[in-house]
Amino acid sequence: MNSGLIFLLLQLAASSMSRVRGKIDSNGVTSALLEERLSMGLNFLLSAEVDHKKKDYKFGFGLTVG
């Protein structure tokens, strides 16, 4: 969050096993994160970040164990 103040922060509970978060910061960078609990101690993550001004687009996924 080094890119400035966050003027919009959104957090939605999609279900008891997942979480969706999104934000738009003061520079217009839009981010989203999806966390899904697959089983106890195992989470699946999807993330994306879009900066239209700089034409910078990022996407990631991962597993968290533990």
mmCIF file of the N, C-alpha and C atoms, coordinates in Angstrom:
data_MODEL
# 
_entry.id   MODEL 
# 
loop_
_atom_site.group_PDB 
_atom_site.id 
_atom_site.type_symbol 
_atom_site.label_atom_id 
_atom_site.label_alt_id 
_atom_site.label_comp_id 
_atom_site.label_asym_id 
_atom_site.label_entity_id 
_atom_site.label_seq_id 
_atom_site.pdbx_PDB_ins_code 
_atom_site.Cartn_x 
_atom_site.Cartn_y 
_atom_site.Cartn_z 
_atom_site.occupancy 
_atom_site.B_iso_or_equiv 
_atom_site.pdbx_formal_charge 
_atom_site.auth_seq_id 
_atom_site.auth_comp_id 
_atom_site.auth_asym_id 
_atom_site.auth_atom_id 
_atom_site.pdbx_PDB_model_num 
ATOM 1   N N  . MET A 1 1  ? 0.818   -1.188  0.000   1.00 0.00 ? 1  MET A N  1 
ATOM 2   C CA . MET A 1 1  ? 0.000   0.000   0.000   1.00 0.00 ? 1  MET A CA 1 
ATOM 3   C C  . MET A 1 1  ? 0.865   1.255   0.000   1.00 0.00 ? 1  MET A C  1 
ATOM 4   N N  . ASN A 1 2  ? 1.966   1.230   -0.666  1.00 0.00 ? 2  ASN A N  1 
ATOM 5   C CA . ASN A 1 2  ? 2.855   2.379   -0.735  1.00 0.00 ? 2  ASN A CA 1 
ATOM 6   C C  . ASN A 1 2  ? 2.373   3.435   -1.706  1.00 0.00 ? 2  ASN A C  1 
ATOM 7   N N  . SER A 1 3  ? 1.367   3.128   -2.511  1.00 0.00 ? 3  SER A N  1 
ATOM 8   C CA . SER A 1 3  ? 0.972   4.010   -3.599  1.00 0.00 ? 3  SER A CA 1 
ATOM 9   C C  . SER A 1 3  ? 0.042   5.135   -3.179  1.00 0.00 ? 3  SER A C  1 
ATOM 10  N N  . GLY A 1 4  ? -0.154  5.379   -1.931  1.00 0.00 ? 4  GLY A N  1 
ATOM 11  C CA . GLY A 1 4  ? -0.975  6.503   -1.496  1.00 0.00 ? 4  GLY A CA 1 
ATOM 12  C C  . GLY A 1 4  ? -2.127  6.048   -0.631  1.00 0.00 ? 4  GLY A C  1 
ATOM 13  N N  . LEU A 1 5  ? -2.985  6.991   -0.345  1.00 0.00 ? 5  LEU A N  1 
ATOM 14  C CA . LEU A 1 5  ? -4.136  6.703   0.498   1.00 0.00 ? 5  LEU A CA 1 
ATOM 15  C C  . LEU A 1 5  ? -5.142  5.832   -0.231  1.00 0.00 ? 5  LEU A C  1 
ATOM 16  N N  . ILE A 1 6  ? -5.743  4.981   0.500   1.00 0.00 ? 6  ILE A N  1 
ATOM 17  C CA . ILE A 1 6  ? -6.814  4.162   -0.066  1.00 0.00 ? 6  ILE A CA 1 
ATOM 18  C C  . ILE A 1 6  ? -8.116  4.897   0.200   1.00 0.00 ? 6  ILE A C  1 
ATOM 19  N N  . PHE A 1 7  ? -8.824  5.236   -0.892  1.00 0.00 ? 7  PHE A N  1 
ATOM 20  C CA . PHE A 1 7  ? -10.070 5.951   -0.668  1.00 0.00 ? 7  PHE A CA 1 
ATOM 21  C C  . PHE A 1 7  ? -11.272 5.040   -0.760  1.00 0.00 ? 7  PHE A C  1 
ATOM 22  N N  . LEU A 1 8  ? -11.078 3.805   -1.176  1.00 0.00 ? 8  LEU A N  1 
ATOM 23  C CA . LEU A 1 8  ? -12.180 2.861   -1.188  1.00 0.00 ? 8  LEU A CA 1 
ATOM 24  C C  . LEU A 1 8  ? -11.638 1.497   -0.807  1.00 0.00 ? 8  LEU A C  1 
ATOM 25  N N  . LEU A 1 9  ? -12.252 0.889   0.184   1.00 0.00 ? 9  LEU A N  1 
ATOM 26  C CA . LEU A 1 9  ? -11.868 -0.457  0.591   1.00 0.00 ? 9  LEU A CA 1 
ATOM 27  C C  . LEU A 1 9  ? -13.138 -1.278  0.690   1.00 0.00 ? 9  LEU A C  1 
ATOM 28  N N  . LEU A 1 10 ? -13.159 -2.409  0.018   1.00 0.00 ? 10 LEU A N  1 
ATOM 29  C CA . LEU A 1 10 ? -14.356 -3.232  -0.046  1.00 0.00 ? 10 LEU A CA 1 
ATOM 30  C C  . LEU A 1 10 ? -14.012 -4.630  0.429   1.00 0.00 ? 10 LEU A C  1 
ATOM 31  N N  . GLN A 1 11 ? -14.830 -5.137  1.318   1.00 0.00 ? 11 GLN A N  1 
ATOM 32  C CA . GLN A 1 11 ? -14.642 -6.509  1.764   1.00 0.00 ? 11 GLN A CA 1 
ATOM 33  C C  . GLN A 1 11 ? -16.006 -7.182  1.796   1.00 0.00 ? 11 GLN A C  1 
ATOM 34  N N  . LEU A 1 12 ? -16.145 -8.261  1.088   1.00 0.00 ? 12 LEU A N  1 
ATOM 35  C CA . LEU A 1 12 ? -17.394 -9.003  1.018   1.00 0.00 ? 12 LEU A CA 1 
ATOM 36  C C  . LEU A 1 12 ? -17.166 -10.421 1.524   1.00 0.00 ? 12 LEU A C  1 
ATOM 37  N N  . ALA A 1 13 ? -18.126 -10.943 2.220   1.00 0.00 ? 13 ALA A N  1 
ATOM 38  C CA . ALA A 1 13 ? -18.060 -12.338 2.643   1.00 0.00 ? 13 ALA A CA 1 
ATOM 39  C C  . ALA A 1 13 ? -18.871 -13.156 1.645   1.00 0.00 ? 13 ALA A C  1 
ATOM 40  N N  . ALA A 1 14 ? -18.211 -13.898 0.773   1.00 0.00 ? 14 ALA A N  1 
ATOM 41  C CA . ALA A 1 14 ? -18.893 -14.678 -0.252  1.00 0.00 ? 14 ALA A CA 1 
ATOM 42  C C  . ALA A 1 14 ? -19.567 -15.908 0.361   1.00 0.00 ? 14 ALA A C  1 
ATOM 43  N N  . SER A 1 15 ? -18.933 -16.518 1.320   1.00 0.00 ? 15 SER A N  1 
ATOM 44  C CA . SER A 1 15 ? -19.501 -17.636 2.064   1.00 0.00 ? 15 SER A CA 1 
ATOM 45  C C  . SER A 1 15 ? -18.651 -17.821 3.309   1.00 0.00 ? 15 SER A C  1 
ATOM 46  N N  . SER A 1 16 ? -18.983 -18.825 4.096   1.00 0.00 ? 16 SER A N  1 
ATOM 47  C CA . SER A 1 16 ? -18.190 -19.061 5.299   1.00 0.00 ? 16 SER A CA 1 
ATOM 48  C C  . SER A 1 16 ? -16.815 -19.647 4.965   1.00 0.00 ? 16 SER A C  1 
ATOM 49  N N  . MET A 1 17 ? -16.645 -20.163 3.752   1.00 0.00 ? 17 MET A N  1 
ATOM 50  C CA . MET A 1 17 ? -15.388 -20.789 3.344   1.00 0.00 ? 17 MET A CA 1 
ATOM 51  C C  . MET A 1 17 ? -14.552 -19.912 2.413   1.00 0.00 ? 17 MET A C  1 
ATOM 52  N N  . SER A 1 18 ? -15.068 -18.734 2.039   1.00 0.00 ? 18 SER A N  1 
ATOM 53  C CA . SER A 1 18 ? -14.310 -17.887 1.119   1.00 0.00 ? 18 SER A CA 1 
ATOM 54  C C  . SER A 1 18 ? -14.448 -16.417 1.495   1.00 0.00 ? 18 SER A C  1 
ATOM 55  N N  . ARG A 1 19 ? -13.542 -15.614 0.939   1.00 0.00 ? 19 ARG A N  1 
ATOM 56  C CA . ARG A 1 19 ? -13.546 -14.179 1.206   1.00 0.00 ? 19 ARG A CA 1 
ATOM 57  C C  . ARG A 1 19 ? -13.111 -13.464 -0.070  1.00 0.00 ? 19 ARG A C  1 
ATOM 58  N N  . VAL A 1 20 ? -13.791 -12.368 -0.389  1.00 0.00 ? 20 VAL A N  1 
ATOM 59  C CA . VAL A 1 20 ? -13.436 -11.540 -1.539  1.00 0.00 ? 20 VAL A CA 1 
ATOM 60  C C  . VAL A 1 20 ? -13.116 -10.149 -1.021  1.00 0.00 ? 20 VAL A C  1 
ATOM 61  N N  . ARG A 1 21 ? -11.967 -9.603  -1.428  1.00 0.00 ? 21 ARG A N  1 
ATOM 62  C CA . ARG A 1 21 ? -11.570 -8.255  -1.028  1.00 0.00 ? 21 ARG A CA 1 
ATOM 63  C C  . ARG A 1 21 ? -11.218 -7.466  -2.282  1.00 0.00 ? 21 ARG A C  1 
ATOM 64  N N  . GLY A 1 22 ? -11.517 -6.184  -2.250  1.00 0.00 ? 22 GLY A N  1 
ATOM 65  C CA . GLY A 1 22 ? -11.160 -5.326  -3.370  1.00 0.00 ? 22 GLY A CA 1 
ATOM 66  C C  . GLY A 1 22 ? -10.828 -3.938  -2.875  1.00 0.00 ? 22 GLY A C  1 
ATOM 67  N N  . LYS A 1 23 ? -10.048 -3.195  -3.656  1.00 0.00 ? 23 LYS A N  1 
ATOM 68  C CA . LYS A 1 23 ? -9.723  -1.818  -3.281  1.00 0.00 ? 23 LYS A CA 1 
ATOM 69  C C  . LYS A 1 23 ? -9.369  -1.020  -4.520  1.00 0.00 ? 23 LYS A C  1 
ATOM 70  N N  . ILE A 1 24 ? -9.566  0.277   -4.403  1.00 0.00 ? 24 ILE A N  1 
ATOM 71  C CA . ILE A 1 24 ? -9.098  1.241   -5.393  1.00 0.00 ? 24 ILE A CA 1 
ATOM 72  C C  . ILE A 1 24 ? -8.343  2.301   -4.612  1.00 0.00 ? 24 ILE A C  1 
ATOM 73  N N  . ASP A 1 25 ? -7.063  2.520   -4.929  1.00 0.00 ? 25 ASP A N  1 
ATOM 74  C CA . ASP A 1 25 ? -6.301  3.515   -4.175  1.00 0.00 ? 25 ASP A CA 1 
ATOM 75  C C  . ASP A 1 25 ? -6.362  4.885   -4.857  1.00 0.00 ? 25 ASP A C  1 
ATOM 76  N N  . SER A 1 26 ? -5.716  5.862   -4.266  1.00 0.00 ? 26 SER A N  1 
ATOM 77  C CA . SER A 1 26 ? -5.804  7.244   -4.744  1.00 0.00 ? 26 SER A CA 1 
ATOM 78  C C  . SER A 1 26 ? -5.131  7.455   -6.096  1.00 0.00 ? 26 SER A C  1 
ATOM 79  N N  . ASN A 1 27 ? -4.334  6.497   -6.555  1.00 0.00 ? 27 ASN A N  1 
ATOM 80  C CA . ASN A 1 27 ? -3.708  6.577   -7.874  1.00 0.00 ? 27 ASN A CA 1 
ATOM 81  C C  . ASN A 1 27 ? -4.528  5.859   -8.942  1.00 0.00 ? 27 ASN A C  1 
ATOM 82  N N  . GLY A 1 28 ? -5.676  5.307   -8.553  1.00 0.00 ? 28 GLY A N  1 
ATOM 83  C CA . GLY A 1 28 ? -6.537  4.610   -9.501  1.00 0.00 ? 28 GLY A CA 1 
ATOM 84  C C  . GLY A 1 28 ? -6.166  3.165   -9.736  1.00 0.00 ? 28 GLY A C  1 
ATOM 85  N N  . VAL A 1 29 ? -5.291  2.613   -8.915  1.00 0.00 ? 29 VAL A N  1 
ATOM 86  C CA . VAL A 1 29 ? -4.906  1.208   -9.041  1.00 0.00 ? 29 VAL A CA 1 
ATOM 87  C C  . VAL A 1 29 ? -5.987  0.351   -8.381  1.00 0.00 ? 29 VAL A C  1 
ATOM 88  N N  . THR A 1 30 ? -6.524  -0.597  -9.143  1.00 0.00 ? 30 THR A N  1 
ATOM 89  C CA . THR A 1 30 ? -7.597  -1.466  -8.674  1.00 0.00 ? 30 THR A CA 1 
ATOM 90  C C  . THR A 1 30 ? -7.028  -2.847  -8.361  1.00 0.00 ? 30 THR A C  1 
ATOM 91  N N  . SER A 1 31 ? -7.394  -3.393  -7.193  1.00 0.00 ? 31 SER A N  1 
ATOM 92  C CA . SER A 1 31 ? -6.899  -4.703  -6.774  1.00 0.00 ? 31 SER A CA 1 
ATOM 93  C C  . SER A 1 31 ? -8.051  -5.565  -6.292  1.00 0.00 ? 31 SER A C  1 
ATOM 94  N N  . ALA A 1 32 ? -7.905  -6.882  -6.464  1.00 0.00 ? 32 ALA A N  1 
ATOM 95  C CA . ALA A 1 32 ? -8.899  -7.833  -5.974  1.00 0.00 ? 32 ALA A CA 1 
ATOM 96  C C  . ALA A 1 32 ? -8.184  -9.082  -5.468  1.00 0.00 ? 32 ALA A C  1 
ATOM 97  N N  . LEU A 1 33 ? -8.772  -9.705  -4.447  1.00 0.00 ? 33 LEU A N  1 
ATOM 98  C CA . LEU A 1 33 ? -8.216  -10.920 -3.858  1.00 0.00 ? 33 LEU A CA 1 
ATOM 99  C C  . LEU A 1 33 ? -9.357  -11.869 -3.521  1.00 0.00 ? 33 LEU A C  1 
ATOM 100 N N  . LEU A 1 34 ? -9.220  -13.118 -3.905  1.00 0.00 ? 34 LEU A N  1 
ATOM 101 C CA . LEU A 1 34 ? -10.168 -14.169 -3.550  1.00 0.00 ? 34 LEU A CA 1 
ATOM 102 C C  . LEU A 1 34 ? -9.420  -15.213 -2.744  1.00 0.00 ? 34 LEU A C  1 
ATOM 103 N N  . GLU A 1 35 ? -9.925  -15.510 -1.546  1.00 0.00 ? 35 GLU A N  1 
ATOM 104 C CA . GLU A 1 35 ? -9.372  -16.565 -0.696  1.00 0.00 ? 35 GLU A CA 1 
ATOM 105 C C  . GLU A 1 35 ? -10.443 -17.630 -0.515  1.00 0.00 ? 35 GLU A C  1 
ATOM 106 N N  . GLU A 1 36 ? -10.108 -18.866 -0.798  1.00 0.00 ? 36 GLU A N  1 
ATOM 107 C CA . GLU A 1 36 ? -11.049 -19.976 -0.653  1.00 0.00 ? 36 GLU A CA 1 
ATOM 108 C C  . GLU A 1 36 ? -10.415 -21.034 0.232   1.00 0.00 ? 36 GLU A C  1 
ATOM 109 N N  . ARG A 1 37 ? -11.106 -21.409 1.312   1.00 0.00 ? 37 ARG A N  1 
ATOM 110 C CA . ARG A 1 37 ? -10.606 -22.467 2.190   1.00 0.00 ? 37 ARG A CA 1 
ATOM 111 C C  . ARG A 1 37 ? -11.016 -23.807 1.592   1.00 0.00 ? 37 ARG A C  1 
ATOM 112 N N  . LEU A 1 38 ? -10.032 -24.594 1.186   1.00 0.00 ? 38 LEU A N  1 
ATOM 113 C CA . LEU A 1 38 ? -10.306 -25.897 0.595   1.00 0.00 ? 38 LEU A CA 1 
ATOM 114 C C  . LEU A 1 38 ? -10.512 -26.955 1.670   1.00 0.00 ? 38 LEU A C  1 
ATOM 115 N N  . SER A 1 39 ? -9.692  -26.917 2.690   1.00 0.00 ? 39 SER A N  1 
ATOM 116 C CA . SER A 1 39 ? -9.833  -27.794 3.848   1.00 0.00 ? 39 SER A CA 1 
ATOM 117 C C  . SER A 1 39 ? -9.101  -27.129 4.999   1.00 0.00 ? 39 SER A C  1 
ATOM 118 N N  . MET A 1 40 ? -9.167  -27.733 6.161   1.00 0.00 ? 40 MET A N  1 
ATOM 119 C CA . MET A 1 40 ? -8.508  -27.157 7.325   1.00 0.00 ? 40 MET A CA 1 
ATOM 120 C C  . MET A 1 40 ? -7.009  -27.040 7.058   1.00 0.00 ? 40 MET A C  1 
ATOM 121 N N  . GLY A 1 41 ? -6.478  -25.822 7.076   1.00 0.00 ? 41 GLY A N  1 
ATOM 122 C CA . GLY A 1 41 ? -5.056  -25.600 6.863   1.00 0.00 ? 41 GLY A CA 1 
ATOM 123 C C  . GLY A 1 41 ? -4.627  -25.478 5.415   1.00 0.00 ? 41 GLY A C  1 
ATOM 124 N N  . LEU A 1 42 ? -5.579  -25.464 4.463   1.00 0.00 ? 42 LEU A N  1 
ATOM 125 C CA . LEU A 1 42 ? -5.251  -25.354 3.045   1.00 0.00 ? 42 LEU A CA 1 
ATOM 126 C C  . LEU A 1 42 ? -6.147  -24.303 2.395   1.00 0.00 ? 42 LEU A C  1 
ATOM 127 N N  . ASN A 1 43 ? -5.532  -23.216 1.913   1.00 0.00 ? 43 ASN A N  1 
ATOM 128 C CA . ASN A 1 43 ? -6.265  -22.118 1.282   1.00 0.00 ? 43 ASN A CA 1 
ATOM 129 C C  . ASN A 1 43 ? -5.775  -21.914 -0.142  1.00 0.00 ? 43 ASN A C  1 
ATOM 130 N N  . PHE A 1 44 ? -6.706  -21.579 -1.042  1.00 0.00 ? 44 PHE A N  1 
ATOM 131 C CA . PHE A 1 44 ? -6.399  -21.245 -2.428  1.00 0.00 ? 44 PHE A CA 1 
ATOM 132 C C  . PHE A 1 44 ? -6.581  -19.744 -2.604  1.00 0.00 ? 44 PHE A C  1 
ATOM 133 N N  . LEU A 1 45 ? -5.633  -19.070 -3.260  1.00 0.00 ? 45 LEU A N  1 
ATOM 134 C CA . LEU A 1 45 ? -5.658  -17.618 -3.422  1.00 0.00 ? 45 LEU A CA 1 
ATOM 135 C C  . LEU A 1 45 ? -5.588  -17.238 -4.894  1.00 0.00 ? 45 LEU A C  1 
ATOM 136 N N  . LEU A 1 46 ? -6.401  -16.253 -5.283  1.00 0.00 ? 46 LEU A N  1 
ATOM 137 C CA . LEU A 1 46 ? -6.328  -15.616 -6.597  1.00 0.00 ? 46 LEU A CA 1 
ATOM 138 C C  . LEU A 1 46 ? -6.224  -14.125 -6.367  1.00 0.00 ? 46 LEU A C  1 
ATOM 139 N N  . SER A 1 47 ? -5.332  -13.455 -7.080  1.00 0.00 ? 47 SER A N  1 
ATOM 140 C CA . SER A 1 47 ? -5.207  -12.009 -6.916  1.00 0.00 ? 47 SER A CA 1 
ATOM 141 C C  . SER A 1 47 ? -4.972  -11.353 -8.272  1.00 0.00 ? 47 SER A C  1 
ATOM 142 N N  . ALA A 1 48 ? -5.388  -10.088 -8.358  1.00 0.00 ? 48 ALA A N  1 
ATOM 143 C CA . ALA A 1 48 ? -5.191  -9.309  -9.580  1.00 0.00 ? 48 ALA A CA 1 
ATOM 144 C C  . ALA A 1 48 ? -5.013  -7.848  -9.206  1.00 0.00 ? 48 ALA A C  1 
ATOM 145 N N  . GLU A 1 49 ? -4.207  -7.140  -10.014 1.00 0.00 ? 49 GLU A N  1 
ATOM 146 C CA . GLU A 1 49 ? -4.000  -5.708  -9.821  1.00 0.00 ? 49 GLU A CA 1 
ATOM 147 C C  . GLU A 1 49 ? -3.920  -5.059  -11.196 1.00 0.00 ? 49 GLU A C  1 
ATOM 148 N N  . VAL A 1 50 ? -4.657  -3.957  -11.380 1.00 0.00 ? 50 VAL A N  1 
ATOM 149 C CA . VAL A 1 50 ? -4.712  -3.263  -12.661 1.00 0.00 ? 50 VAL A CA 1 
ATOM 150 C C  . VAL A 1 50 ? -4.368  -1.798  -12.450 1.00 0.00 ? 50 VAL A C  1 
ATOM 151 N N  . ASP A 1 51 ? -3.367  -1.318  -13.195 1.00 0.00 ? 51 ASP A N  1 
ATOM 152 C CA . ASP A 1 51 ? -3.015  0.103   -13.213 1.00 0.00 ? 51 ASP A CA 1 
ATOM 153 C C  . ASP A 1 51 ? -3.099  0.562   -14.667 1.00 0.00 ? 51 ASP A C  1 
ATOM 154 N N  . HIS A 1 52 ? -4.248  1.161   -15.033 1.00 0.00 ? 52 HIS A N  1 
ATOM 155 C CA . HIS A 1 52 ? -4.462  1.560   -16.421 1.00 0.00 ? 52 HIS A CA 1 
ATOM 156 C C  . HIS A 1 52 ? -3.532  2.690   -16.852 1.00 0.00 ? 52 HIS A C  1 
ATOM 157 N N  . LYS A 1 53 ? -3.195  3.596   -15.946 1.00 0.00 ? 53 LYS A N  1 
ATOM 158 C CA . LYS A 1 53 ? -2.318  4.723   -16.297 1.00 0.00 ? 53 LYS A CA 1 
ATOM 159 C C  . LYS A 1 53 ? -0.946  4.245   -16.759 1.00 0.00 ? 53 LYS A C  1 
ATOM 160 N N  . LYS A 1 54 ? -0.377  3.286   -16.030 1.00 0.00 ? 54 LYS A N  1 
ATOM 161 C CA . LYS A 1 54 ? 0.956   2.763   -16.354 1.00 0.00 ? 54 LYS A CA 1 
ATOM 162 C C  . LYS A 1 54 ? 0.903   1.544   -17.280 1.00 0.00 ? 54 LYS A C  1 
ATOM 163 N N  . LYS A 1 55 ? -0.306  1.099   -17.602 1.00 0.00 ? 55 LYS A N  1 
ATOM 164 C CA . LYS A 1 55 ? -0.510  -0.115  -18.400 1.00 0.00 ? 55 LYS A CA 1 
ATOM 165 C C  . LYS A 1 55 ? 0.204   -1.302  -17.757 1.00 0.00 ? 55 LYS A C  1 
ATOM 166 N N  . ASP A 1 56 ? -0.010  -1.449  -16.461 1.00 0.00 ? 56 ASP A N  1 
ATOM 167 C CA . ASP A 1 56 ? 0.612   -2.498  -15.659 1.00 0.00 ? 56 ASP A CA 1 
ATOM 168 C C  . ASP A 1 56 ? -0.490  -3.415  -15.140 1.00 0.00 ? 56 ASP A C  1 
ATOM 169 N N  . TYR A 1 57 ? -0.447  -4.692  -15.517 1.00 0.00 ? 57 TYR A N  1 
ATOM 170 C CA . TYR A 1 57 ? -1.474  -5.657  -15.150 1.00 0.00 ? 57 TYR A CA 1 
ATOM 171 C C  . TYR A 1 57 ? -0.797  -6.863  -14.508 1.00 0.00 ? 57 TYR A C  1 
ATOM 172 N N  . LYS A 1 58 ? -1.283  -7.259  -13.331 1.00 0.00 ? 58 LYS A N  1 
ATOM 173 C CA . LYS A 1 58 ? -0.677  -8.376  -12.602 1.00 0.00 ? 58 LYS A CA 1 
ATOM 174 C C  . LYS A 1 58 ? -1.761  -9.374  -12.215 1.00 0.00 ? 58 LYS A C  1 
ATOM 175 N N  . PHE A 1 59 ? -1.406  -10.651 -12.229 1.00 0.00 ? 59 PHE A N  1 
ATOM 176 C CA . PHE A 1 59 ? -2.301  -11.726 -11.828 1.00 0.00 ? 59 PHE A CA 1 
ATOM 177 C C  . PHE A 1 59 ? -1.471  -12.761 -11.084 1.00 0.00 ? 59 PHE A C  1 
ATOM 178 N N  . GLY A 1 60 ? -2.046  -13.325 -10.034 1.00 0.00 ? 60 GLY A N  1 
ATOM 179 C CA . GLY A 1 60 ? -1.325  -14.340 -9.287  1.00 0.00 ? 60 GLY A CA 1 
ATOM 180 C C  . GLY A 1 60 ? -2.261  -15.350 -8.655  1.00 0.00 ? 60 GLY A C  1 
ATOM 181 N N  . PHE A 1 61 ? -1.723  -16.494 -8.327  1.00 0.00 ? 61 PHE A N  1 
ATOM 182 C CA . PHE A 1 61 ? -2.476  -17.530 -7.625  1.00 0.00 ? 61 PHE A CA 1 
ATOM 183 C C  . PHE A 1 61 ? -1.516  -18.283 -6.720  1.00 0.00 ? 61 PHE A C  1 
ATOM 184 N N  . GLY A 1 62 ? -2.070  -18.952 -5.729  1.00 0.00 ? 62 GLY A N  1 
ATOM 185 C CA . GLY A 1 62 ? -1.212  -19.697 -4.823  1.00 0.00 ? 62 GLY A CA 1 
ATOM 186 C C  . GLY A 1 62 ? -1.989  -20.565 -3.865  1.00 0.00 ? 62 GLY A C  1 
ATOM 187 N N  . LEU A 1 63 ? -1.271  -21.369 -3.151  1.00 0.00 ? 63 LEU A N  1 
ATOM 188 C CA . LEU A 1 63 ? -1.808  -22.219 -2.090  1.00 0.00 ? 63 LEU A CA 1 
ATOM 189 C C  . LEU A 1 63 ? -1.083  -21.875 -0.802  1.00 0.00 ? 63 LEU A C  1 
ATOM 190 N N  . THR A 1 64 ? -1.837  -21.761 0.268   1.00 0.00 ? 64 THR A N  1 
ATOM 191 C CA . THR A 1 64 ? -1.268  -21.542 1.585   1.00 0.00 ? 64 THR A CA 1 
ATOM 192 C C  . THR A 1 64 ? -1.514  -22.801 2.412   1.00 0.00 ? 64 THR A C  1 
ATOM 193 N N  . VAL A 1 65 ? -0.455  -23.386 2.925   1.00 0.00 ? 65 VAL A N  1 
ATOM 194 C CA . VAL A 1 65 ? -0.554  -24.598 3.729   1.00 0.00 ? 65 VAL A CA 1 
ATOM 195 C C  . VAL A 1 65 ? -0.100  -24.257 5.141   1.00 0.00 ? 65 VAL A C  1 
ATOM 196 N N  . GLY A 1 66 ? -0.939  -24.617 6.106   1.00 0.00 ? 66 GLY A N  1 
ATOM 197 C CA . GLY A 1 66 ? -0.535  -24.376 7.486   1.00 0.00 ? 66 GLY A CA 1 
ATOM 198 C C  . GLY A 1 66 ? -1.501  -23.603 8.292   1.00 0.00 ? 66 GLY A C  1 
# 
